[in-house]
Amino acid sequence: MMWYDGGWGWGGWFAMAVFMVLFWALIIAGVIALVRYLAGPRHHQDSGPHPLNGEPRWGSRRAEDVLAERFARGEIDDDEYVRRLALLREHR
């Protein structure tokens, strides 16, 4: 008995494999794009306090926190930290 593949040969199998990979890549990319679209903008930062509890919102940082981090990293000395902290609290 002779096996007959309809004339496709190895090229047909290779083409089907390539198109299958492309098909699933498009499906996965479409799902990721849809999820990102429905999730909305992530990097929206509001500098004002939260309306319910008055604390800073996610993504916003208080100036005192940034100043404390700079002091902890050693970017500023203790005199400059105290001076800038007093200035921040004075203008609050």
C-alpha positions as CSV (number, residue, x, y, z in Angstrom):
1,M,0.0,0.0,0.0
2,M,1.4,3.4,-0.9
3,W,1.0,6.4,1.3
4,Y,-0.1,9.5,-0.4
5,D,0.1,12.9,1.3
6,G,-1.8,14.9,-1.3
7,G,1.3,16.7,-2.6
8,W,2.0,18.7,0.5
9,G,5.2,16.9,1.5
10,W,7.4,18.4,4.3
11,G,6.7,21.9,3.2
12,G,3.0,21.5,4.2
13,W,3.9,20.3,7.7
14,F,6.3,23.1,8.2
15,A,3.8,25.7,7.0
16,M,1.1,24.3,9.3
17,A,3.5,24.5,12.2
18,V,4.5,28.1,11.5
19,F,0.9,29.2,11.0
20,M,-0.1,27.4,14.3
21,V,2.6,29.3,16.2
22,L,1.5,32.6,14.6
23,F,-2.1,31.9,15.3
24,W,-1.5,31.3,19.0
25,A,0.9,34.3,19.3
26,L,-1.9,36.5,17.9
27,I,-4.5,35.1,20.3
28,I,-2.2,35.6,23.3
29,A,-1.2,39.1,22.2
30,G,-4.9,40.0,21.7
31,V,-5.8,38.7,25.2
32,I,-2.9,40.7,26.8
33,A,-3.9,43.9,24.9
34,L,-7.6,43.4,25.9
35,V,-6.6,43.0,29.6
36,R,-4.3,46.1,29.5
37,Y,-7.1,48.1,27.8
38,L,-9.7,47.1,30.4
39,A,-7.4,47.7,33.3
40,G,-7.1,51.3,32.4
41,P,-4.1,53.6,32.9
42,R,-1.8,52.4,35.6
43,H,0.6,55.3,35.9
44,H,-2.0,57.9,36.8
45,Q,-0.7,59.7,39.9
46,D,-2.8,62.1,41.9
47,S,-0.8,64.3,44.3
48,G,-3.6,65.1,46.5
49,P,-4.6,63.1,49.6
50,H,-7.1,60.3,49.5
51,P,-10.6,61.8,50.0
52,L,-11.7,59.2,52.6
53,N,-8.7,58.9,54.9
54,G,-6.5,61.8,54.1
55,E,-3.4,59.7,53.5
56,P,-1.3,60.0,50.4
57,R,-2.7,58.0,47.4
58,W,-0.9,55.0,45.9
59,G,1.9,56.2,43.6
60,S,2.3,59.6,45.3
61,R,5.1,60.2,47.7
62,R,5.3,62.8,50.4
63,A,8.2,65.2,50.3
64,E,9.2,64.2,53.8
65,D,9.5,60.6,52.7
66,V,11.7,61.5,49.8
67,L,13.8,63.6,52.1
68,A,14.1,60.8,54.6
69,E,15.2,58.4,51.9
70,R,17.9,60.8,50.6
71,F,19.1,61.1,54.2
72,A,19.2,57.3,54.6
73,R,21.1,56.8,51.4
74,G,23.7,59.4,52.6
75,E,23.0,61.9,49.8
76,I,22.5,64.7,52.4
77,D,24.0,65.2,55.8
78,D,22.0,65.6,59.1
79,D,22.2,69.4,59.2
80,E,20.8,69.7,55.7
81,Y,18.1,67.1,56.5
82,V,17.0,69.0,59.6
83,R,17.0,72.3,57.8
84,R,15.0,71.0,54.8
85,L,12.5,69.1,57.1
86,A,11.9,72.3,59.1
87,L,11.3,74.2,55.8
88,L,8.9,71.6,54.6
89,R,6.9,71.6,57.8
90,E,6.9,75.4,57.9
91,H,5.2,75.7,54.5
92,R,2.7,73.0,55.1
